[in-house]
Amino acid sequence: MQDKDKLLEQFKNLIVNFSPKDKEIILNAVKFAEKCHKGQLRASGEEYIIHPISVAVNLLNMRADVEMIIAGLLHDVVEDSPVTYEDVAKIYGKNVANLVDGVTKISKLKASNKTEQNAETIRKMLFAMIKDIRVIIIKFADKLHNMQTLEYLPKEKIKRIANETLDIYAPLAGRIGMGIIKNDLENLALKSLKPDIYNIIDDYIVKNEMNIETTLDEITKVIKCKLGKKEIPFAIKSRPKHYYSIYKKMQKYDKKIDEIFDLFGIRIITDTIDNCYYIFGIVHSIWMPIPGRFKDYISSPKHNGYRSLHTTVLVEKRKAVEIQIRTEDMDEVNEYGVAAHWFYKKDSAPNVEDFDWLKNLMEFNKENLSWEDYYNAIRDDILKEEIYIFTPKGDIVELPKGSTPLDFAFKIHTDIGYRCKGAKANGAIVSLNTELNNGDIVDILTGNKPNVKPSWLAYVKTNHAKRKIKYSLSQINQESQFTKKKDAKEELKEDIKDKNIANERKFQIKKVKSPKITVEIDGERNLLFNFAKCCNPSPKDDIIGFVSRGRGIIIHKADCKSLKNIKDFENRKIEVNWTE
Ligand code: MN
């Protein structure tokens, strides 16, 4: 339970640097909200006003402006009291009223059930967000406080709200580059859905914090020494990886917490981009980098604006540590996001053209989808972790993780999807249901006529492609019913043709089915590795990796005799696993 007076004090401290005029309006909004919610209680039994003030505190921590703070204080008044949009507009202006309206739920009367009500509320909010990005920031502040106080609700409701947070709000925060909010929301959802696992992770992290401090001191000392007289300012800090990502790793690779090696990340902050690369060079010259783990998000930033250098190196006792190197400015943007920039622009609408996913969102908003299709499309097509696929000409196409060549074909153009006959990935023929990898170059082979088959529905991942295929199949059905009546002979011919096609397909699937054996290192798959010629391991053998200089990771049988002769093997060995 929160103490209202303490909370108010905290709130007032946070607005201390606002102008006297702004302060007056804000405090007036507190009183207004208090009056509106008078007599109402939260599920926790607290006075309702605790909630909007907490939301405003969250907003202040996200560097929000005055209009957002007022909207945060009033965000529930239209829903929960007789106050209307017009009332808010009259007192606090149209902008504030629009912000409040964007986060107000669709009324129960307009929806036939609870799920529809939620989906429609999300649709409305995303509409409003495209016009004014601040809507979604207020919703995040609201969600954060609700997630912190979830325990007072019935179990079923907790589950629904936590899942919705994982489906929609956390990925959305990631998309606009608000890394801190994404992590907080995911951690809170984990705490609500799997309290046992959350506690196991938490205990382990607390116990191991001391160890990482020692590693940190060691690293700082070594870098300082190497820099010598060169005056490069740098600060170094560590923080635990966020619990939700640790949980996902444990789940994906069926591992216990003490088997996950990078629980802590180390961050080095310096002053200029040149010095980022300089320090990076030093780090690599002292410790052995793990091949394939180096990422340069400074020269090619992530789509949400994230910039940093990432590398994983083996420090003392072959412990792998991820190190991120960045400037102070980058650090700020990485945590509070591109969104932070939008706040300060006069026109607070993001430039839709700059963001593929916003363009897609606009398309979905235009299409007249049922609430169920809409929710699924947002969750699976827009907010899922994305991969980038290249056309043969080098254009980049963004798709949700798990997409296949058919998804790619439909994303390029509906007609290319319909006429798709086959596909090549990186020059080799692949089946249409192959899962594509980030960075693949995909070439779609097309025929002159549409080639849509019912089996395609199982091949695609995106709802977009699914809808197009369903539509085409329904057209074909209508046509074929017509021709059936017309000509029975033709039908027979069609039948034979169909069977041939089916055979052909079976053959194709067979051809590509032989599994591609590869190895993974702590869940990373696309790493450079070679099999050792001395022992030539095959998938039945126990294996171990050796981090070579310049030739990637060399995979040996765990009991290979030549390991004894490799100088420095103990310091440079690394755990590897087979994967299909
Ligand atoms: Mn609320």
Residues whose N, C-alpha, C, O or C-beta is under 5 A from the ligand:
A	BS01	MN	D76 D142
